[in-house]
Amino acid sequence: MLKDDKERLLSETVFTEVLQAFLQKEIPFRFKAAGQSMSPFIKDGDQLTVSSLSNKSPRFGDVVVCIHPESKKLIIHRLIGKKSSSYMIKGDNTYGKYDLIPGKNILGKVSKVERNGRRVFFGAGFERILIAFLNRSDFHLRILLPTWQRLRPYIKRSES
Amino acid sequence: MPVEISLDTICLPSSDIVAREIEGEIIIVPVVSGIGDMEDELFSLNETGKTIWDKLDGKKKLGDVVIELKKEFNDPGGEIEKDVIGLVSELLKRKILVEIRC
């Protein structure tokens, strides 16, 4: 009758329901990120802690967890604006199109990111506003990241 | 440590778990230090377990739960009492249920 059933969390339906159950009770939930759409702030395998919005509206630049209204998939992207009653969300590492998500589909927001056991910066303070602006225009992907990638070997060489 | 219970025992779900009905089963995830973690345990209760679970409201004695279940289901072999006691013992052992002491 009672089964130790950890494998069940691998099912997206079960995982989403469990996450919703925790957030509705305002209890944070910790899990592993999958995918690269929020890189470099959130990388595949990072441990994320997601918290409830506590009946508040999400803020511009927050990294939110939501259910896509069409695909019904769980996504974790940055909030980059509002259009009528829906929120515009987009991955920090995705070009072009944003998704429009109704407020009721936003389950919570990422409150902590850990990589190799250490807490990492993911742009959740005031800087989230700048990151969201850059994300919206794709400026960071078109200019900042390519520039950084070109400069990085020289910076590393000069550091050593 | 074995958990001793009787038909006079009253139980209810612990506040240190989150339980949700998903696809006809009860999924139970423990809350450890105020947080749920995908790396921790997850339990599921099948349909029989769910029927018993739904009656554990912190008010009814296990004896009353057994009587209610006997009214709802045929029990020629007297399995219901064994099932209730067995499941509740297991849930108490795992701290998924807590015992109410009067």
HADDOCK unambig.tbl for C-alpha pairs under 7 A between the chains (distance, minus, plus):
assign (segid A and resid 1 and name CA) (segid B and resid 45 and name CA) 5.49 0.50 0.50
assign (segid A and resid 1 and name CA) (segid B and resid 46 and name CA) 5.37 0.50 0.50
assign (segid A and resid 1 and name CA) (segid B and resid 48 and name CA) 6.57 0.50 0.50
assign (segid A and resid 1 and name CA) (segid B and resid 49 and name CA) 5.17 0.50 0.50
assign (segid A and resid 2 and name CA) (segid B and resid 43 and name CA) 6.67 0.50 0.50
assign (segid A and resid 2 and name CA) (segid B and resid 44 and name CA) 5.80 0.50 0.50
assign (segid A and resid 2 and name CA) (segid B and resid 45 and name CA) 4.79 0.50 0.50
assign (segid A and resid 2 and name CA) (segid B and resid 46 and name CA) 6.91 0.50 0.50
assign (segid A and resid 2 and name CA) (segid B and resid 49 and name CA) 6.85 0.50 0.50
assign (segid A and resid 3 and name CA) (segid B and resid 43 and name CA) 5.41 0.50 0.50
assign (segid A and resid 3 and name CA) (segid B and resid 44 and name CA) 5.23 0.50 0.50
assign (segid A and resid 3 and name CA) (segid B and resid 45 and name CA) 6.45 0.50 0.50
assign (segid A and resid 4 and name CA) (segid B and resid 42 and name CA) 6.04 0.50 0.50
assign (segid A and resid 4 and name CA) (segid B and resid 43 and name CA) 4.61 0.50 0.50
assign (segid A and resid 4 and name CA) (segid B and resid 44 and name CA) 6.67 0.50 0.50
assign (segid A and resid 5 and name CA) (segid B and resid 42 and name CA) 5.42 0.50 0.50
assign (segid A and resid 5 and name CA) (segid B and resid 43 and name CA) 5.03 0.50 0.50
assign (segid A and resid 5 and name CA) (segid B and resid 44 and name CA) 6.06 0.50 0.50
assign (segid A and resid 6 and name CA) (segid B and resid 41 and name CA) 5.90 0.50 0.50
assign (segid A and resid 6 and name CA) (segid B and resid 42 and name CA) 4.80 0.50 0.50
assign (segid A and resid 6 and name CA) (segid B and resid 43 and name CA) 6.90 0.50 0.50
assign (segid A and resid 14 and name CA) (segid B and resid 22 and name CA) 6.76 0.50 0.50
assign (segid A and resid 21 and name CA) (segid B and resid 18 and name CA) 6.91 0.50 0.50
assign (segid A and resid 21 and name CA) (segid B and resid 20 and name CA) 6.71 0.50 0.50
assign (segid A and resid 22 and name CA) (segid B and resid 18 and name CA) 6.62 0.50 0.50
assign (segid A and resid 27 and name CA) (segid B and resid 34 and name CA) 6.68 0.50 0.50
assign (segid A and resid 27 and name CA) (segid B and resid 35 and name CA) 5.94 0.50 0.50
assign (segid A and resid 28 and name CA) (segid B and resid 35 and name CA) 5.18 0.50 0.50
assign (segid A and resid 28 and name CA) (segid B and resid 36 and name CA) 6.26 0.50 0.50
assign (segid A and resid 29 and name CA) (segid B and resid 35 and name CA) 5.73 0.50 0.50
assign (segid A and resid 29 and name CA) (segid B and resid 36 and name CA) 4.51 0.50 0.50
assign (segid A and resid 29 and name CA) (segid B and resid 37 and name CA) 5.68 0.50 0.50
assign (segid A and resid 30 and name CA) (segid B and resid 36 and name CA) 6.05 0.50 0.50
assign (segid A and resid 30 and name CA) (segid B and resid 37 and name CA) 4.62 0.50 0.50
assign (segid A and resid 30 and name CA) (segid B and resid 38 and name CA) 6.11 0.50 0.50
assign (segid A and resid 31 and name CA) (segid B and resid 37 and name CA) 6.14 0.50 0.50
assign (segid A and resid 31 and name CA) (segid B and resid 38 and name CA) 5.11 0.50 0.50
